[in-house]
Amino acid sequence: MRQRREELGLSQEDLAARLRISVRAYGNWERGLVKEWTDRKLLALAEALEMSERQCFWLFRIMVDRDPPPTWRAAEENRLPDDPAQRDYLCDYAALMEAVPHPSFLVDHRWDVALTNSAFDRLFQSVRPHPTALPDDNFLRFVLFHPDAAAVLEDHEPAWCVPLLAQFAAALEAAPEDEGLRSIRQEVARDPFMEAAYRYGVPHWLATHGADAAERDGAVRTVRHWDPQSGLVRCRLVAESSRMLDAMGLTRITMILSAPRGAAAGPARGGAAPHSKGPRLRAVPALED
């Protein structure tokens, strides 16, 4: 609630006025000091915070563990599937993603983000509000246009912008009439630096490194860990899908971060047999000592 309020540039007084309640009452809402969340309260809150249908969906799921009433409709394009079975699948998939200690998110072909886990939110917790380029809104716009992107993504221009622009160029070529992709193309055209990178930098980069270099699955990058003591860490991007995710047009991207400096590389105490040499492929027999 606080993050969304700050994204809109509103104070607690502003939200209280929109909700027609006292500032103290809204402060209790934001601190979670509400005895019972009714549909009326949550819908009013979603309206006051100008939430999309996706955001309202997760507001209800987090607060009361159920879907919003079917009467709720947001002006923004809906990114959630209409199929109840697919919605339930995403709720369970959210639990799976939350169990992963690495930043992970679901993204569609436009790079619109459908779901993130807590590790993803921690990685980008220092990112300031932005009207169109938040990392949990559209990841491509974040990488290209957010002023804080370079503070989290190391070697921002060559390692992140150019490969993503190459992926974007391929997506736009495959779906030239897609309004979301065309909108991003217009934003790129309005930015002289990104337009030059798109028109001249990407072809040169592909000619030098090959088309496979633009693949996101397996790509190795560097990010700044949310723990200042860890500093810069290695990040491998793992892209994967499933039958259900593919039907929804979604891909899961997990950012596998290297262990923070000074962390033990082996298994935890008592976690493996004394003769174990660490992780290995189960299909490959262990060598005898």
Secondary structure, DSSP 8 states (H G I E B T S, - for coil): -HHHHHHTT--HHHHHHHHTS-HHHHHHHHTT--S---HHHHHHHHHHTT--HHHHHHHHHHHHSS---TT---SS---S-S-HHHHHHHHHHHHHHHT-SS-EEEE-TT-BEEEE-HHHHHHTTT----SS--TTTBHHHHHHH-TTHHHHBSSIIIIIIHHHHHHHHHHHHH-TT-HHHHHHHHHHHHSHHHHHIIIIIHHHHHHHH-GGGG--TT-EEEEE-SSTTT-EEEEEEEEE--HHHHHTT-EEEEEEE---TT--SS--TTSS-TT--S---TTS-----
